[in-house]
Amino acid sequence: MRNRLYCILFGLFAAVPGLAQFSFEKVYDYSLTATKINQTDYKYYLMDVLKSECRIYTTDHTLWKTIPVSLPSGYYLNDVKFVSENLFNTDAAVELWYSAYEWVTTGTSTGYYRYISKVITEKGAELASIPGGAYAYIVQTGTDVYKLTVYAYDNSVSPYTVKTYLYALPNPSSASNFVTYLPGDPFPNPAGDFINLPLNEQDGKSIVQVFAVSGQKMTEVKAKELPKSVEKYIKDNLPGAIIYKAVKVDTKGILTYNVAIDNHNHKNILVFDKNGKFIKKEDDPVNSGKKVVVKKEK
């Protein structure tokens, strides 16, 4: 009996090394995601803001293609989506949608974001141009019917205006892989400056919490609500800089302030502790925790 038990246990333990293991593969700079680039193949891609390009990698992490995105002076990439060979047309080339933004200063401490978005080919040919386009989604509008939906904003007026651009998509089997918005979901999510919350007006039980992509709870604050030492630091060390956004960040009970400034057309994020003591400066506004994720609980 003991010999039989030993043989059974040995067989169990001998099988363990053959099981699939959780294992590290690679670290990428910038945010990486995956796409079903055609009917059979998957690829990774990322958005390099500083170089203004989209880089595509095979699933074994080999660089496959680099798509440069030509932007007007002063614009930065905001998002790249729908990297595909079959979504926008039926040829074998890669196409993608992107949005970009610039900060337009209107006074000593005021301004607004101006957006542009386009659909381009891997060679840079323009398939569509949407002025003000900031966020895009693929939505299903019927059986095997899908549309590209682009939300375009004009922030130069108050209140800002919104337009929705709809484009029919030619390939349902490809479009179904990119459906990104369902009724009732917060959108856009993740977001940059604003987000829509489709809540039931009679539902008094919903709780909305806003988090940075890194997991920190965030609350927007007005510049006048910041500690006085924040304003003094900026005035003393960055004369002429203006504050155009400020966020209070709660990281497991530790409060900090992320203050977005425009310093003579160069944007930075300054991080201060809860008392207004300067901690550090971030040079890349896109990687500063500005994007947020909304969690809706009931």
ABEGO torsion letter per residue (X at the ends): XAAAAAAAAAAAAAAAAABBBBBBABBBBEBBBBBBABAABBBBBBBBAAAGBBBBBBAAGBBABBBBBBBBBGBBBABBBGBBAAAABABABBBBBBBBBBBBBABAABEBBBBBBBBBBAAGBBABBBBGBABBBBBBAEBGBBBBBBBBBBAABOBBBBBBBBBBBABAAAAAAABABBBGBBOBOBBAABBBBBBBAABAABBBBBBBAAGBBBBBBBAAABBAAAAAAAAAABBGBBBABBBBBBBGGBBBBBBBBBBGGBBBBBBBBAAGBBABBBABAAAAGABBBBBBBX
